[in-house]
Amino acid sequence: MVDPNAIQAISPVGRKVGFFKVLSFSFLSIYIFLLLVNTIYVAIDSRSIMPVIKNLGDTFLLSSQHISDISKEIVSNNGGYIQSPDFFTGIWNYLKMYGMMYIYLYTLYCWFKVLMWIYSHSPMSDTSKQFKNFSLALVTFILLQSVLLLAYAGVNKEIGCFYGCSKSAIYYLELPVMWVYDFLVAVPLLIKPATSISQSMVGNSTLM
């Protein structure tokens, strides 16, 4: 008798499903690796457990703000790579910036996956209503991030005013939406580092 699972595995649909599973696992593996490397780096640099805990908390709870900050930095520098007298320092800062960007983006992806799973197994919806689950997850994400960002800024006394200044209460309430705009503005500049790095390599080779 022919095994149905074997037929599904070699069919076009089966191969496509298998490909996406491998791709999903690859993205998750990169995320875990980068998160582990960053945690070890913070632990070695600070030689204390508290900065590690704070860093992990910031990563999981304040990702939208971090993406907005990195995107603005990329735009202000006209690219993610900043030329440095030390070529390897510039490369390290470049890799660190984009590594952290990946961590924060994947963290937000995890937020949506968890919230969508919760709604798909709740009395409000079911697994067949993906658009409804996504819409509910999006609204919940914006509300939760707004509360977390505002609370964090309030505890650290970072709120300058209610409205009109650079660090207003409205600014933190808008961040869970505005980070998307900041990121999209920075996207065209993500390909510029290759040119900057090559120019830096040529400059360093000339000095040698």
Order of alpha helices (4+ residues) and beta strands (2+ residues): alpha-alpha-alpha-alpha-alpha-alpha-alpha-alpha
